[in-house]
């Protein structure tokens, strides 16, 4: 979907399956697993499934907000505007969106930190993923 920037819960990502809009990556994954009867984690030990959940939540609920902070606050959408063709109306909409996102970042908590602190949090998240993956070949 490209016409509407937000899904049914006013969030991204979302998908439409058989005319039904489904929001939130966790719910989307569960629905697709059930629909296609594919459950890739069932053979993993419960400890590994737990680490997988923790990693997903860390990246989706922590690291993600650092990216949002960078794109809409620190970078001031410059990278976004460089890559996507935008009109003057789009620029205006982005300015309004930036104010909304700044409020969201503050309520979520990330917006209460300095950029250096946010970068530190993000590095720690990536180090955790790197440490867990180690030298595994994919």
N, CA, C and O atoms as CSV, one atom per row, in Angstrom:
chain,resi,resn,atom,element,x,y,z
A,1,UNK,N,N,0.844,-1.172,0.000
A,1,UNK,CA,C,0.000,0.000,0.000
A,1,UNK,C,C,0.892,1.239,0.000
A,1,UNK,O,O,1.766,1.386,0.854
A,2,UNK,N,N,0.665,2.114,-0.953
A,2,UNK,CA,C,1.441,3.337,-1.023
A,2,UNK,C,C,0.572,4.584,-0.862
A,2,UNK,O,O,1.091,5.674,-0.622
A,3,UNK,N,N,-0.727,4.431,-0.991
A,3,UNK,CA,C,-1.607,5.598,-0.925
A,3,UNK,C,C,-1.765,6.130,0.486
A,3,UNK,O,O,-1.875,7.341,0.677
A,4,UNK,N,N,-1.778,5.270,1.455
A,4,UNK,CA,C,-1.983,5.678,2.838
A,4,UNK,C,C,-0.713,5.345,3.614
A,4,UNK,O,O,-0.298,4.186,3.646
A,5,UNK,N,N,-0.084,6.351,4.246
A,5,UNK,CA,C,1.189,6.081,4.905
A,5,UNK,C,C,1.084,5.290,6.201
A,5,UNK,O,O,2.089,4.756,6.672
A,6,UNK,N,N,-0.094,5.201,6.783
A,6,UNK,CA,C,-0.232,4.482,8.039
A,6,UNK,C,C,-1.315,3.416,7.903
A,6,UNK,O,O,-2.267,3.566,7.138
A,7,UNK,N,N,-1.147,2.343,8.658
A,7,UNK,CA,C,-2.099,1.252,8.626
A,7,UNK,C,C,-3.292,1.492,9.529
A,7,UNK,O,O,-3.492,2.601,10.023
A,8,UNK,N,N,-4.088,0.448,9.746
A,8,UNK,CA,C,-5.335,0.592,10.490
A,8,UNK,C,C,-5.146,0.988,11.962
A,8,UNK,O,O,-6.082,1.503,12.574
A,9,UNK,N,N,-3.995,0.767,12.527
A,9,UNK,CA,C,-3.729,1.186,13.908
A,9,UNK,C,C,-2.870,2.449,13.924
A,9,UNK,O,O,-2.250,2.796,14.930
A,10,UNK,N,N,-2.855,3.126,12.768
A,10,UNK,CA,C,-2.039,4.340,12.583
A,10,UNK,C,C,-0.564,4.040,12.815
A,10,UNK,O,O,0.167,4.833,13.408
A,11,UNK,N,N,-0.144,2.869,12.328
A,11,UNK,CA,C,1.241,2.415,12.448
A,11,UNK,C,C,1.658,1.756,11.146
A,11,UNK,O,O,0.822,1.385,10.322
A,12,UNK,N,N,2.934,1.621,10.979
A,12,UNK,CA,C,3.474,0.770,9.930
A,12,UNK,C,C,4.345,-0.255,10.628
A,12,UNK,O,O,4.851,0.054,11.707
A,13,UNK,N,N,4.554,-1.419,10.113
A,13,UNK,CA,C,4.016,-1.916,8.854
A,13,UNK,C,C,2.592,-2.435,9.011
A,13,UNK,O,O,2.094,-2.662,10.114
A,14,UNK,N,N,1.970,-2.609,7.866
A,14,UNK,CA,C,0.698,-3.292,7.806
A,14,UNK,C,C,0.580,-3.925,6.435
A,14,UNK,O,O,1.262,-3.522,5.493
A,15,UNK,N,N,-0.292,-4.926,6.327
A,15,UNK,CA,C,-0.532,-5.589,5.053
A,15,UNK,C,C,-2.038,-5.733,4.878
A,15,UNK,O,O,-2.810,-5.616,5.829
A,16,UNK,N,N,-2.426,-5.987,3.646
A,16,UNK,CA,C,-3.821,-6.282,3.340
A,16,UNK,C,C,-3.874,-7.696,2.797
A,16,UNK,O,O,-3.233,-8.008,1.793
A,17,UNK,N,N,-4.640,-8.554,3.463
A,17,UNK,CA,C,-4.829,-9.938,3.024
A,17,UNK,C,C,-6.316,-10.165,2.830
A,17,UNK,O,O,-7.111,-9.985,3.753
A,18,UNK,N,N,-6.683,-10.561,1.621
A,18,UNK,CA,C,-8.088,-10.830,1.312
A,18,UNK,C,C,-8.990,-9.667,1.742
A,18,UNK,O,O,-10.081,-9.879,2.271
A,19,UNK,N,N,-8.519,-8.441,1.509
A,19,UNK,CA,C,-9.308,-7.264,1.818
A,19,UNK,C,C,-9.259,-6.808,3.268
A,19,UNK,O,O,-9.866,-5.792,3.610
A,20,UNK,N,N,-8.554,-7.531,4.124
A,20,UNK,CA,C,-8.458,-7.163,5.537
A,20,UNK,C,C,-7.097,-6.520,5.806
A,20,UNK,O,O,-6.056,-7.096,5.491
A,21,UNK,N,N,-7.118,-5.319,6.392
A,21,UNK,CA,C,-5.881,-4.659,6.781
A,21,UNK,C,C,-5.431,-5.211,8.130
A,21,UNK,O,O,-6.205,-5.255,9.087
A,22,UNK,N,N,-4.176,-5.629,8.191
A,22,UNK,CA,C,-3.621,-6.189,9.422
A,22,UNK,C,C,-2.380,-5.376,9.778
A,22,UNK,O,O,-1.463,-5.230,8.970
A,23,UNK,N,N,-2.367,-4.850,11.003
A,23,UNK,CA,C,-1.269,-3.988,11.441
A,23,UNK,C,C,-0.417,-4.698,12.478
A,23,UNK,O,O,-0.862,-5.628,13.151
A,24,UNK,N,N,0.824,-4.233,12.589
A,24,UNK,CA,C,1.804,-4.674,13.572
A,24,UNK,C,C,2.520,-5.931,13.085
A,24,UNK,O,O,1.894,-6.944,12.772
A,25,UNK,N,N,3.840,-5.838,13.029
A,25,UNK,CA,C,4.631,-6.926,12.457
A,25,UNK,C,C,4.425,-8.249,13.187
A,25,UNK,O,O,4.388,-9.300,12.548
A,26,UNK,N,N,4.291,-8.217,14.497
A,26,UNK,CA,C,4.104,-9.466,15.239
A,26,UNK,C,C,2.791,-10.143,14.846
A,26,UNK,O,O,2.750,-11.356,14.637
A,27,UNK,N,N,1.721,-9.356,14.748
A,27,UNK,CA,C,0.422,-9.915,14.359
A,27,UNK,C,C,0.456,-10.376,12.910
A,27,UNK,O,O,-0.120,-11.411,12.572
A,28,UNK,N,N,1.127,-9.615,12.052
A,28,UNK,CA,C,1.255,-9.989,10.640
A,28,UNK,C,C,1.962,-11.338,10.520
A,28,UNK,O,O,1.502,-12.224,9.800
A,29,UNK,N,N,3.079,-11.487,11.225
A,29,UNK,CA,C,3.841,-12.742,11.160
A,29,UNK,C,C,2.992,-13.897,11.653
A,29,UNK,O,O,2.955,-14.949,11.014
A,30,UNK,N,N,2.304,-13.724,12.785
A,30,UNK,CA,C,1.455,-14.796,13.319
A,30,UNK,C,C,0.363,-15.182,12.325
A,30,UNK,O,O,0.092,-16.366,12.122
A,31,UNK,N,N,-0.266,-14.176,11.704
A,31,UNK,CA,C,-1.343,-14.442,10.753
A,31,UNK,C,C,-0.819,-15.190,9.530
A,31,UNK,O,O,-1.453,-16.135,9.060
A,32,UNK,N,N,0.343,-14.766,9.009
A,32,UNK,CA,C,0.911,-15.429,7.832
A,32,UNK,C,C,1.346,-16.859,8.166
A,32,UNK,O,O,1.152,-17.772,7.363
A,33,UNK,N,N,1.928,-17.051,9.339
A,33,UNK,CA,C,2.325,-18.405,9.746
A,33,UNK,C,C,1.108,-19.326,9.785
A,33,UNK,O,O,1.149,-20.452,9.288
A,34,UNK,N,N,0.038,-18.837,10.378
A,34,UNK,CA,C,-1.180,-19.634,10.479
A,34,UNK,C,C,-1.793,-19.878,9.102
A,34,UNK,O,O,-2.215,-20.992,8.791
A,35,UNK,N,N,-1.840,-18.826,8.279
A,35,UNK,CA,C,-2.449,-18.923,6.954
A,35,UNK,C,C,-1.728,-19.938,6.076
A,35,UNK,O,O,-2.365,-20.710,5.360
A,36,UNK,N,N,-0.389,-19.937,6.133
A,36,UNK,CA,C,0.399,-20.823,5.274
A,36,UNK,C,C,0.911,-22.063,6.009
A,36,UNK,O,O,1.659,-22.864,5.448
A,37,UNK,N,N,0.499,-22.209,7.267
A,37,UNK,CA,C,0.901,-23.355,8.078
A,37,UNK,C,C,2.423,-23.531,8.085
A,37,UNK,O,O,2.933,-24.636,7.902
A,38,UNK,N,N,3.130,-22.435,8.298
A,38,UNK,CA,C,4.591,-22.418,8.353
A,38,UNK,C,C,5.010,-21.817,9.691
A,38,UNK,O,O,4.712,-20.658,9.979
A,39,UNK,N,N,5.691,-22.599,10.492
A,39,UNK,CA,C,6.123,-22.161,11.815
A,39,UNK,C,C,7.618,-22.460,11.950
A,39,UNK,O,O,7.995,-23.487,12.513
A,40,UNK,N,N,8.469,-21.568,11.438
A,40,UNK,CA,C,9.903,-21.869,11.340
A,40,UNK,C,C,10.624,-22.033,12.678
A,40,UNK,O,O,11.708,-22.616,12.708
A,41,UNK,N,N,10.074,-21.551,13.763
A,41,UNK,CA,C,10.772,-21.627,15.047
A,41,UNK,C,C,10.399,-22.843,15.894
A,41,UNK,O,O,10.939,-23.022,16.986
A,42,UNK,N,N,9.491,-23.674,15.409
A,42,UNK,CA,C,8.998,-24.762,16.258
A,42,UNK,C,C,10.083,-25.774,16.627
A,42,UNK,O,O,10.001,-26.405,17.681
A,43,UNK,N,N,11.083,-25.935,15.786
A,43,UNK,CA,C,12.141,-26.911,16.087
A,43,UNK,C,C,13.241,-26.342,16.980
A,43,UNK,O,O,14.136,-27.077,17.396
A,44,UNK,N,N,13.185,-25.053,17.277
A,44,UNK,CA,C,14.207,-24.435,18.129
A,44,UNK,C,C,13.930,-24.743,19.599
A,44,UNK,O,O,12.776,-24.867,20.009
A,45,UNK,N,N,14.995,-24.865,20.383
A,45,UNK,CA,C,14.780,-24.994,21.840
A,45,UNK,C,C,14.113,-23.731,22.372
A,45,UNK,O,O,14.275,-22.654,21.797
A,46,UNK,N,N,13.372,-23.855,23.457
A,46,UNK,CA,C,12.621,-22.706,23.983
A,46,UNK,C,C,13.536,-21.540,24.333
A,46,UNK,O,O,13.116,-20.386,24.237
A,47,UNK,N,N,14.782,-21.812,24.738
A,47,UNK,CA,C,15.724,-20.736,25.060
A,47,UNK,C,C,16.054,-19.912,23.810
A,47,UNK,O,O,16.146,-18.686,23.875
A,48,UNK,N,N,16.231,-20.592,22.679
A,48,UNK,CA,C,16.524,-19.875,21.433
A,48,UNK,C,C,15.313,-19.096,20.942
A,48,UNK,O,O,15.457,-17.994,20.412
A,49,UNK,N,N,14.115,-19.660,21.114
A,49,UNK,CA,C,12.904,-18.915,20.755
A,49,UNK,C,C,12.789,-17.659,21.617
A,49,UNK,O,O,12.398,-16.597,21.132
A,50,UNK,N,N,13.132,-17.791,22.898
A,50,UNK,CA,C,13.073,-16.630,23.803
A,50,UNK,C,C,14.064,-15.550,23.370
A,50,UNK,O,O,13.731,-14.365,23.387
A,51,UNK,N,N,15.272,-15.945,22.983
A,51,UNK,CA,C,16.263,-14.975,22.510
A,51,UNK,C,C,15.763,-14.316,21.227
A,51,UNK,O,O,15.946,-13.115,21.030
A,52,UNK,N,N,15.139,-15.096,20.362
A,52,UNK,CA,C,14.587,-14.534,19.124
A,52,UNK,C,C,13.535,-13.479,19.391
A,52,UNK,O,O,13.524,-12.428,18.751
A,53,UNK,N,N,12.650,-13.755,20.334
A,53,UNK,CA,C,11.627,-12.773,20.702
A,53,UNK,C,C,12.286,-11.524,21.270
A,53,UNK,O,O,11.927,-10.406,20.903
A,54,UNK,N,N,13.253,-11.716,22.169
A,54,UNK,CA,C,13.932,-10.572,22.790
A,54,UNK,C,C,14.654,-9.723,21.736
A,54,UNK,O,O,14.598,-8.495,21.794
A,55,UNK,N,N,15.322,-10.356,20.787
A,55,UNK,CA,C,16.022,-9.618,19.726
A,55,UNK,C,C,15.028,-8.846,18.871
A,55,UNK,O,O,15.256,-7.681,18.545
A,56,UNK,N,N,13.928,-9.494,18.508
A,56,UNK,CA,C,12.923,-8.819,17.681
A,56,UNK,C,C,12.362,-7.606,18.405
A,56,UNK,O,O,12.259,-6.527,17.822
A,57,UNK,N,N,12.002,-7.773,19.664
A,57,UNK,CA,C,11.442,-6.661,20.426
A,57,UNK,C,C,12.476,-5.543,20.580
A,57,UNK,O,O,12.137,-4.365,20.469
A,58,UNK,N,N,13.723,-5.905,20.834
A,58,UNK,CA,C,14.773,-4.892,20.972
A,58,UNK,C,C,14.890,-4.074,19.680
A,58,UNK,O,O,14.981,-2.847,19.725
A,59,UNK,N,N,14.887,-4.755,18.538
A,59,UNK,CA,C,15.053,-4.044,17.272
A,59,UNK,C,C,13.800,-3.274,16.876
A,59,UNK,O,O,13.896,-2.157,16.369
A,60,UNK,N,N,12.625,-3.860,17.102
A,60,UNK,CA,C,11.385,-3.202,16.695
A,60,UNK,C,C,10.931,-2.113,17.655
A,60,UNK,O,O,10.321,-1.137,17.219
A,61,UNK,N,N,11.202,-2.245,18.916
A,61,UNK,CA,C,10.673,-1.304,19.895
A,61,UNK,C,C,11.741,-0.381,20.493
A,61,UNK,O,O,11.402,0.580,21.184
A,62,UNK,N,N,13.009,-0.656,20.242
A,62,UNK,CA,C,14.072,0.181,20.806
A,62,UNK,C,C,14.906,0.787,19.679
A,62,UNK,O,O,14.934,2.004,19.498
A,63,UNK,N,N,15.576,-0.070,18.935
A,63,UNK,CA,C,16.436,0.387,17.849
A,63,UNK,C,C,15.634,1.208,16.828
A,63,UNK,O,O,16.108,2.233,16.338
A,64,UNK,N,N,14.439,0.754,16.521
A,64,UNK,CA,C,13.570,1.436,15.561
A,64,UNK,C,C,13.388,2.910,15.911
A,64,UNK,O,O,13.463,3.777,15.040
A,65,UNK,N,N,13.146,3.191,17.207
A,65,UNK,CA,C,12.906,4.575,17.606
A,65,UNK,C,C,14.168,5.422,17.460
A,65,UNK,O,O,14.078,6.633,17.261
A,66,UNK,N,N,15.326,4.807,17.556
A,66,UNK,CA,C,16.565,5.524,17.273
A,66,UNK,C,C,16.638,5.916,15.807
A,66,UNK,O,O,17.090,7.012,15.477
A,67,UNK,N,N,16.196,5.027,14.926
A,67,UNK,CA,C,16.162,5.340,13.495
A,67,UNK,C,C,15.165,6.454,13.202
A,67,UNK,O,O,15.440,7.355,12.409
A,68,UNK,N,N,14.014,6.385,13.843
A,68,UNK,CA,C,13.007,7.432,13.661
A,68,UNK,C,C,13.576,8.782,14.121
A,68,UNK,O,O,13.411,9.797,13.445
A,69,UNK,N,N,14.239,8.775,15.265
A,69,UNK,CA,C,14.843,10.000,15.777
A,69,UNK,C,C,15.853,10.557,14.778
A,69,UNK,O,O,15.879,11.760,14.517
A,70,UNK,N,N,16.677,9.683,14.226
A,70,UNK,CA,C,17.678,10.145,13.267
A,70,UNK,C,C,17.007,10.742,12.028
A,70,UNK,O,O,17.349,11.849,11.611
A,71,UNK,N,N,16.059,10.018,11.442
A,71,UNK,CA,C,15.464,10.462,10.181
A,71,UNK,C,C,14.691,11.768,10.326
A,71,UNK,O,O,14.861,12.683,9.521
A,72,UNK,N,N,13.847,11.858,11.343
A,72,UNK,CA,C,12.924,12.995,11.424
A,72,UNK,C,C,13.407,14.131,12.310
A,72,UNK,O,O,12.902,15.247,12.195
A,73,UNK,N,N,14.363,13.882,13.183
A,73,UNK,CA,C,14.829,14.932,14.071
A,73,UNK,C,C,16.267,15.318,13.738
A,73,UNK,O,O,16.530,16.443,13.314
A,74,UNK,N,N,17.183,14.397,13.928
A,74,UNK,CA,C,18.602,14.705,13.743
A,74,UNK,C,C,18.924,15.055,12.285
A,74,UNK,O,O,19.590,16.057,12.022
A,75,UNK,N,N,18.461,14.242,11.349
A,75,UNK,CA,C,18.729,14.479,9.927
A,75,UNK,C,C,17.736,15.478,9.323
A,75,UNK,O,O,17.941,15.977,8.217
A,76,UNK,N,N,16.670,15.759,10.055
A,76,UNK,CA,C,15.678,16.731,9.606
A,76,UNK,C,C,15.072,16.361,8.246
A,76,UNK,O,O,14.740,17.243,7.455
A,77,UNK,N,N,14.931,15.073,7.979
A,77,UNK,CA,C,14.383,14.476,6.743
A,77,UNK,C,C,15.191,14.787,5.485
A,77,UNK,O,O,14.705,14.550,4.379
A,78,UNK,N,N,16.420,15.316,5.623
A,78,UNK,CA,C,17.228,15.648,4.441
A,78,UNK,C,C,17.493,14.413,3.577
A,78,UNK,O,O,17.363,14.480,2.355
A,79,UNK,N,N,17.864,13.291,4.194
A,79,UNK,CA,C,18.126,12.080,3.425
A,79,UNK,C,C,16.886,11.581,2.718
A,79,UNK,O,O,16.953,11.131,1.575
A,80,UNK,N,N,15.757,11.660,3.394
A,80,UNK,CA,C,14.478,11.243,2.818
A,80,UNK,C,C,14.152,12.074,1.585
A,80,UNK,O,O,13.788,11.529,0.543
A,81,UNK,N,N,14.281,13.392,1.702
A,81,UNK,CA,C,13.962,14.304,0.608
A,81,UNK,C,C,14.930,14.103,-0.560
A,81,UNK,O,O,14.541,14.275,-1.715
A,82,UNK,N,N,16.165,13.749,-0.280
A,82,UNK,CA,C,17.166,13.518,-1.335
A,82,UNK,C,C,16.808,12.305,-2.187
A,82,UNK,O,O,17.020,12.307,-3.400
A,83,UNK,N,N,16.270,11.282,-1.555
A,83,UNK,CA,C,16.000,10.017,-2.241
A,83,UNK,C,C,14.642,10.015,-2.935
A,83,UNK,O,O,14.496,9.445,-4.016
A,84,UNK,N,N,13.663,10.644,-2.324
A,84,UNK,CA,C,12.286,10.634,-2.835
A,84,UNK,C,C,11.984,11.974,-3.498
A,84,UNK,O,O,12.275,13.030,-2.937
A,85,UNK,N,N,11.403,11.928,-4.686
A,85,UNK,CA,C,10.984,13.170,-5.339
A,85,UNK,C,C,9.846,13.765,-4.523
A,85,UNK,O,O,8.842,13.104,-4.260
A,86,UNK,N,N,10.015,15.009,-4.131
A,86,UNK,CA,C,8.999,15.652,-3.295
A,86,UNK,C,C,8.560,16.974,-3.890
A,86,UNK,O,O,9.323,17.655,-4.575
A,87,UNK,N,N,7.322,17.320,-3.616
A,87,UNK,CA,C,6.769,18.596,-4.051
A,87,UNK,C,C,6.796,19.566,-2.871
A,87,UNK,O,O,7.048,19.147,-1.742
A,88,UNK,N,N,6.546,20.833,-3.106
A,88,UNK,CA,C,6.469,21.782,-1.983
A,88,UNK,C,C,5.411,21.372,-0.949
A,88,UNK,O,O,5.598,21.578,0.250
A,89,UNK,N,N,4.312,20.797,-1.417
A,89,UNK,CA,C,3.273,20.332,-0.496
A,89,UNK,C,C,3.803,19.188,0.373
A,89,UNK,O,O,3.486,19.109,1.560
A,90,UNK,N,N,4.601,18.316,-0.213
A,90,UNK,CA,C,5.204,17.215,0.546
A,90,UNK,C,C,6.143,17.763,1.615
A,90,UNK,O,O,6.170,17.259,2.737
A,91,UNK,N,N,6.907,18.788,1.272
A,91,UNK,CA,C,7.808,19.416,2.249
A,91,UNK,C,C,7.009,19.953,3.440
A,91,UNK,O,O,7.408,19.791,4.594
A,92,UNK,N,N,5.885,20.589,3.143
A,92,UNK,CA,C,5.027,21.112,4.209
A,92,UNK,C,C,4.489,19.967,5.067
A,92,UNK,O,O,4.494,20.053,6.295
A,93,UNK,N,N,4.029,18.902,4.424
A,93,UNK,CA,C,3.510,17.749,5.154
A,93,UNK,C,C,4.597,17.126,6.025
A,93,UNK,O,O,4.320,16.698,7.145
A,94,UNK,N,N,5.824,17.072,5.527
A,94,UNK,CA,C,6.930,16.522,6.318
A,94,UNK,C,C,7.203,17.367,7.556
A,94,UNK,O,O,7.511,16.825,8.617
A,95,UNK,N,N,7.094,18.686,7.433
A,95,UNK,CA,C,7.305,19.568,8.596
A,95,UNK,C,C,6.247,19.294,9.665
A,95,UNK,O,O,6.558,19.245,10.855
A,96,UNK,N,N,5.001,19.117,9.237
A,96,UNK,CA,C,3.924,18.798,10.184
A,96,UNK,C,C,4.190,17.431,10.800
A,96,UNK,O,O,4.043,17.247,12.009
A,97,UNK,N,N,4.578,16.480,9.968
A,97,UNK,CA,C,4.870,15.129,10.444
A,97,UNK,C,C,6.025,15.143,11.445
A,97,UNK,O,O,5.997,14.409,12.432
A,98,UNK,N,N,7.030,15.966,11.197
A,98,UNK,CA,C,8.169,16.066,12.112
A,98,UNK,C,C,7.730,16.490,13.511
A,98,UNK,O,O,8.218,15.953,14.505
A,99,UNK,N,N,6.823,17.436,13.589
A,99,UNK,CA,C,6.330,17.879,14.905
A,99,UNK,C,C,5.585,16.740,15.605
A,99,UNK,O,O,5.750,16.527,16.806
A,100,UNK,N,N,4.771,16.020,14.850
A,100,UNK,CA,C,4.023,14.887,15.417
A,100,UNK,C,C,4.994,13.819,15.902
A,100,UNK,O,O,4.830,13.274,16.993
A,101,UNK,N,N,6.001,13.523,15.093
A,101,UNK,CA,C,6.972,12.489,15.459
A,101,UNK,C,C,7.803,12.925,16.656
A,101,UNK,O,O,8.145,12.097,17.500
A,102,UNK,N,N,8.134,14.206,16.746
A,102,UNK,CA,C,8.881,14.700,17.908
A,102,UNK,C,C,8.087,14.440,19.188
A,102,UNK,O,O,8.662,14.055,20.206
A,103,UNK,N,N,6.785,14.645,19.141
A,103,UNK,CA,C,5.930,14.353,20.299
A,103,UNK,C,C,5.913,12.859,20.601
A,103,UNK,O,O,5.996,12.448,21.759
A,104,UNK,N,N,5.803,12.053,19.546
A,104,UNK,CA,C,5.797,10.593,19.728
A,104,UNK,C,C,7.104,10.121,20.361
A,104,UNK,O,O,7.095,9.279,21.259
A,105,UNK,N,N,8.233,10.667,19.888
A,105,UNK,CA,C,9.534,10.293,20.435
A,105,UNK,C,C,9.633,10.663,21.912
A,105,UNK,O,O,10.200,9.916,22.709
A,106,UNK,N,N,9.089,11.798,22.264
A,106,UNK,CA,C,9.140,12.224,23.658
A,106,UNK,C,C,8.289,11.296,24.531
A,106,UNK,O,O,8.730,10.858,25.593
A,107,UNK,N,N,7.075,11.002,24.078
A,107,UNK,CA,C,6.187,10.120,24.844
A,107,UNK,C,C,6.795,8.722,24.956
A,107,UNK,O,O,6.732,8.101,26.017
A,108,UNK,N,N,7.380,8.227,23.869
A,108,UNK,CA,C,7.995,6.897,23.881
A,108,UNK,C,C,9.206,6.868,24.797
A,108,UNK,O,O,9.504,5.833,25.394
A,109,UNK,N,N,9.901,7.978,24.916
A,109,UNK,CA,C,11.048,8.063,25.820
A,109,UNK,C,C,12.358,8.389,25.131
A,109,UNK,O,O,13.216,9.048,25.718
A,110,UNK,N,N,12.527,7.945,23.906
A,110,UNK,CA,C,13.778,8.184,23.186
A,110,UNK,C,C,14.002,9.677,22.997
A,110,UNK,O,O,15.139,10.143,23.064
A,111,UNK,N,N,12.945,10.424,22.764
A,111,UNK,CA,C,13.053,11.856,22.524
A,111,UNK,C,C,13.505,12.660,23.727
A,111,UNK,O,O,13.712,13.869,23.618
A,112,UNK,N,N,13.662,12.017,24.869
A,112,UNK,CA,C,14.126,12.704,26.077
A,112,UNK,C,C,15.654,12.642,26.210
A,112,UNK,O,O,16.230,13.214,27.136
A,113,UNK,N,N,16.299,11.941,25.272
A,113,UNK,CA,C,17.750,11.744,25.329
A,113,UNK,C,C,18.456,12.599,24.288
A,113,UNK,O,O,17.850,13.037,23.310
A,114,UNK,N,N,19.746,12.832,24.511
A,114,UNK,CA,C,20.559,13.537,23.515
A,114,UNK,C,C,20.832,12.587,22.345
A,114,UNK,O,O,20.683,11.371,22.465
A,115,UNK,N,N,21.233,13.170,21.216
A,115,UNK,CA,C,21.575,12.334,20.065
A,115,UNK,C,C,22.721,11.389,20.403
A,115,UNK,O,O,22.706,10.232,19.983
A,116,UNK,N,N,23.702,11.853,21.145
A,116,UNK,CA,C,24.821,10.984,21.534
A,116,UNK,C,C,24.337,9.795,22.359
A,116,UNK,O,O,24.801,8.671,22.167
A,117,UNK,N,N,23.413,10.044,23.269
A,117,UNK,CA,C,22.876,8.943,24.078
A,117,UNK,C,C,22.101,7.959,23.210
A,117,UNK,O,O,22.212,6.746,23.387
A,118,UNK,N,N,21.319,8.480,22.277
A,118,UNK,CA,C,20.551,7.613,21.379
A,118,UNK,C,C,21.505,6.775,20.529
A,118,UNK,O,O,21.281,5.578,20.347
A,119,UNK,N,N,22.556,7.387,20.014
A,119,UNK,CA,C,23.547,6.646,19.219
A,119,UNK,C,C,24.177,5.533,20.060
A,119,UNK,O,O,24.394,4.424,19.572
A,120,UNK,N,N,24.462,5.834,21.313
A,120,UNK,CA,C,25.034,4.832,22.217
A,120,UNK,C,C,24.066,3.646,22.380
A,120,UNK,O,O,24.478,2.489,22.302
A,121,UNK,N,N,22.786,3.943,22.604
A,121,UNK,CA,C,21.787,2.877,22.748
A,121,UNK,C,C,21.743,2.012,21.490
A,121,UNK,O,O,21.686,0.785,21.570
A,122,UNK,N,N,21.769,2.665,20.334
A,122,UNK,CA,C,21.678,1.931,19.069
A,122,UNK,C,C,22.913,1.065,18.849
A,122,UNK,O,O,22.801,-0.072,18.392
A,123,UNK,N,N,24.090,1.599,19.172
A,123,UNK,CA,C,25.322,0.794,19.047
A,123,UNK,C,C,25.248,-0.438,19.935
A,123,UNK,O,O,25.644,-1.530,19.525
A,124,UNK,N,N,24.735,-0.263,21.163
A,124,UNK,CA,C,24.616,-1.397,22.091
A,124,UNK,C,C,23.653,-2.443,21.535
A,124,UNK,O,O,23.903,-3.641,21.659
A,125,UNK,N,N,22.567,-2.004,20.931
A,125,UNK,CA,C,21.621,-2.935,20.310
A,125,UNK,C,C,22.302,-3.733,19.200
A,125,UNK,O,O,22.178,-4.956,19.138
A,126,UNK,N,N,23.022,-3.031,18.327
A,126,UNK,CA,C,23.693,-3.716,17.216
A,126,UNK,C,C,24.808,-4.627,17.706
A,126,UNK,O,O,25.023,-5.700,17.143
A,127,UNK,N,N,25.514,-4.215,18.742
A,127,UNK,CA,C,26.545,-5.077,19.323
A,127,UNK,C,C,25.925,-6.353,19.891
A,127,UNK,O,O,26.500,-7.434,19.768
A,128,UNK,N,N,24.760,-6.226,20.509
A,128,UNK,CA,C,24.084,-7.408,21.058
A,128,UNK,C,C,23.721,-8.389,19.946
A,128,UNK,O,O,23.911,-9.596,20.092
A,129,UNK,N,N,23.200,-7.868,18.838
A,129,UNK,CA,C,22.862,-8.733,17.708
A,129,UNK,C,C,24.128,-9.369,17.152
A,129,UNK,O,O,24.151,-10.570,16.886
A,130,UNK,N,N,25.177,-8.577,16.973
A,130,UNK,CA,C,26.442,-9.084,16.446
A,130,UNK,C,C,27.044,-10.142,17.368
A,130,UNK,O,O,27.513,-11.180,16.902
A,131,UNK,N,N,27.031,-9.880,18.675
A,131,UNK,CA,C,27.563,-10.859,19.631
A,131,UNK,C,C,26.784,-12.158,19.584
A,131,UNK,O,O,27.368,-13.239,19.657
A,132,UNK,N,N,25.473,-12.061,19.461
A,132,UNK,CA,C,24.654,-13.270,19.427
A,132,UNK,C,C,24.909,-14.066,18.148
A,132,UNK,O,O,25.023,-15.291,18.187
A,133,UNK,N,N,24.999,-13.364,17.012
A,133,UNK,CA,C,25.222,-14.063,15.749
A,133,UNK,C,C,26.627,-14.613,15.633
A,133,UNK,O,O,26.844,-15.657,15.018
A,134,UNK,N,N,27.589,-13.906,16.227
A,134,UNK,CA,C,28.964,-14.389,16.195
A,134,UNK,C,C,29.478,-14.583,14.792
A,134,UNK,O,O,29.339,-13.705,13.941
A,135,UNK,N,N,30.071,-15.729,14.553
A,135,UNK,CA,C,30.651,-16.033,13.241
A,135,UNK,C,C,29.759,-16.951,12.415
A,135,UNK,O,O,30.238,-17.630,11.507
A,136,UNK,N,N,28.463,-16.977,12.724
A,136,UNK,CA,C,27.541,-17.831,12.020
A,136,UNK,C,C,27.518,-17.444,10.542
A,136,UNK,O,O,27.416,-16.265,10.203
A,137,UNK,N,N,27.611,-18.433,9.679
A,137,UNK,CA,C,27.550,-18.203,8.232
A,137,UNK,C,C,26.127,-18.439,7.777
A,137,UNK,O,O,25.513,-19.448,8.122
A,138,UNK,N,N,25.599,-17.490,6.989
A,138,UNK,CA,C,24.221,-17.621,6.492
A,138,UNK,C,C,24.217,-18.005,5.041
A,138,UNK,O,O,23.150,-18.162,4.447
